[in-house]
């Protein structure tokens, strides 16, 4: 409510002859992320062998004995730098000699990196096996379903080249997982007919304690002297920059992605 009132004051102060655009970078919705169990999914796909170092595995088991609310309470009192360090620690600790694929830190989509020889510091996957390993993990991830409903938990598995373009693609994850749109906290367990069962770590809740998460859809509102009231759709956040340059009568760089937004014109008498 306070944010709406603040935007209203800005629009009023700008006056009727000024175009004002308000947008969010992303939306919010139910938490569908299953990234908390992605390491276990990769472990099962790789044969079920523990791929963390022995010391790291022991610490993880001890950590799970501490109630989640206690861990959150303790972590909230720590300085930000220490919290980030702990996050990196709990999500690393791999035994790289046994790891063909590992997940990168994320809280929405799942990001997977292949432990590729010649690219990663301790890579074990031979370059000539790279494509086959990508296909193997892509197909395997799609076999995991909710144990009670049988509904898939993976909506799609994509490669960065299907979504993005550019010379830095090699720095992105090798696979991007889009999770199914169903709430993640309702799981009791996740199963795969080929690879096995994973118990949900916090039944009835999300492991990270967040009931909501970011969504790719966002809101966009524009007001101006030549814009008619109404709705328009199919607007992408990449469209914002070329639209602003066009309104300012400035050239649009050819490498800039996105298109100029076509606002509904106001009818003149």
N, C-alpha and C positions, 0 to 999 in steps of 0.2 A: 504494500500500500504506500509506504513512504517513498519507494523508488518511483512509483507511478506519479505521485504528487510532484516529485522533483522534476521528472520529465515534463510534466504539464507546465511547470513554472518556466522551464527553458523554452518550450514552444511559445508560450505567451510572451516572454521577453523578446524572443526573436522577431515576432511580428508576422503579419499575414503574407508579406512579400518574400520571406526567406524560406528556402527548402530545408527541412529538418529530417534526418534519417536516424532511426534508432534500431539497433539490432543486437541480438545475442549471438555469441560465437557458436553456441551449441544449445541443445535443449536438455531437459531433465526428465527422467522416467524411472520405472522400476529397475532394480539392479539385476541384470541378466548375465553378468560376468561370471565365468567359471575359472578364472585364471588361478584361483587358489589351488585347484586340483590339476592344473595343466602339467606340472612336473610329474605327478603320479601317472597321468595318461601317457606321457612320453616314456616313462619308466616301463610301463606295461607293454607298450608297443615295441620297446627294445628288448623284450624278453623277460621282463619282471625283475631283472637284476638291479640291486641297489647301486645307483650311479653317483652317490655322494661319498665323500671320504668317510672313513670309520669314525673319526673324531666328530665330524659335522653331523653324522647320523645320530650319534649318542646325544649330542646337544639338542637336536631336534626332538628326540623322544622325551627328554627331560622337560623341554619347553612346553610340549603338549600336555604335560601333567599339571601345568599352572592354568587355572581358569582364565578364560579370555578376558573377562572384565578386569581381573587383576593385572594382566599384561598391558591392557589399554591404559589403566590408571597409572601404572608405573611409567609407561612410555610418554604419557602426556606431560609428565613433570620433568622430562629430560630436555636439554637444549636441542635445537633443531638439527645441528650438525651430528650429534650423537644418534638421534632418531634415524636420520638418513643412513648413517653408517650401519646401524643395526638392521635396517631394511635390506641393504645390500648384502650383509652377512647371511641373513636367513634365506635369501634367495640365490645364494651362490654355494660355494663349497663342493663343487662337482669333482668327481674323480674323472679327469678328462680322458684317461686311457680307456674308459668304458662308455663314454658319452658320445653318441652319434648326433644327437639333437638336444638343444636346451632352450628353455623359454627366457625371453628378455622381460625386464620389469615393465609391467603395464597393469592397468586396472579396468580397462574396458575390453577391447579386442585382445585376443591372444597373439603373441608374437613369438615366432620360433626361428631359431638360427641353427643352421647345420654346422657341425664341428668339422669344417672343411680343411683338409690338409693344404698348406700353402697360404691360407688366408687367416685362419685362427692360430693363435700361438701354439696350441697343442692339438692341432687338428688330426683326426684319424680317418675321416671319410675321403677316399681317393677322388680326385676331380672327375674321373671317368664314371664314377658311381653317383655323382651329385644329382642328376636328373632322376635317376631311379629311386634314390632315397627320398627326394621330394615327393614323387608319386606315391611311394610307400606310405609315408607319414600322412599325406593328404587323404588317402583312402582310409587309413586306419583310424584317424581322428573322427571320421564320419560314422563309425560303427558304435560310438558310445551313446547310450540312451539312458533316460530315467528308469530306474529299476521298477518303479510302481506303475508308471503310465506307458512306458515303451516309447515315449516321444524323444526324438533326437535332441541332443544338447548343442550340436554344431549345425549352424545354418549354412555356412559356406567356408571353404578354405581357398584363399586366393594367393597369388604371387604378386609382388609389388608391381611388376611390369603390366599387370592387368588393370591397375588402378592409377599408377603414376608414370611419369616419364622424366628423363633427365640423366645426366652423367653420374649422379651420386646414388643410383639405385643400389649399388653394391653395399652401401652403408645401412640399408634398411633390412628388416627381418626377411628371411627367405620365404616364410609363410605367414599369412595373416589370417587369423581365425575370427569369423563373425559368429557369435553365439546365438542360439535360438532366442526368440523374444520372450520366452516364459520366465517367470521369476526364479532366480537361482536358489533362494532360501528354502523352497518347498521340497528340495531333494532330500531323500533319506540315504540314497546311494546311487552311484552311476555304474552302469555295467556295459560291457562289450562282449558279444558272443565269442569273439576270437581272442580277446586279451584279458578279460577278467573284471573284477569288481573293485570299486573305490567307494568307501564309506564317506558320506558328506561330513566334513570336520566339525560343523556346528549345526546340527539338525534344528530347523526352524529359524535359523538366522544366517546371515552372511558372515563369513569368517572375519572380514575387515570391519564389520559393524555398520556398514552402510546399506540402508534399504533402497536408496536411489543411486543412479549413476548417470553419466553423460550420454546423450543421444545425438546422432548426427543432424537431426532436424533442428532448426532454429527459427526464431521469429524475426520479422523485418517489418518495420512500420515507416512510412514516408508521408510527409505532409508538405505541400507547397502550392504556390498560386496556380500552377498549371496541372495539378494532379487531381483527378476526380475521385470522390469517395468510392470505395469498392475493394475488391480483393484481386490479387494476382499470385500466381504460383510458379513453380519450377525456377525459383531463384536460388543460386548457389553463392556461397560466401565469396568465391573467387570472382563473382560478378561485381562486387562492391567497388574494387579499385578502378577498373575501367569505366564504371558508371560515374564515379566522382571526377575522374580526369575528363570525361566527356562533358559533364556539366560545367567544368571550369574551362572548357574549350582548349584543353591541353592535349598534345599527341599521346596516343596509347602505344607503349613499346610493343613491338611484334611478338616478343617472347612472353608477354603477359597473358596468362590464361583467364578465361571468363569472358562474358559477353556484356554488352550494355543493357541494363534493365529497361524494359519498355513499360513505363508507367501508364495507367489508364488516363487518357487526356480529358481535361475538363471541357465540357461543351460550352461554347460561347453563343450568345443570342445574336 
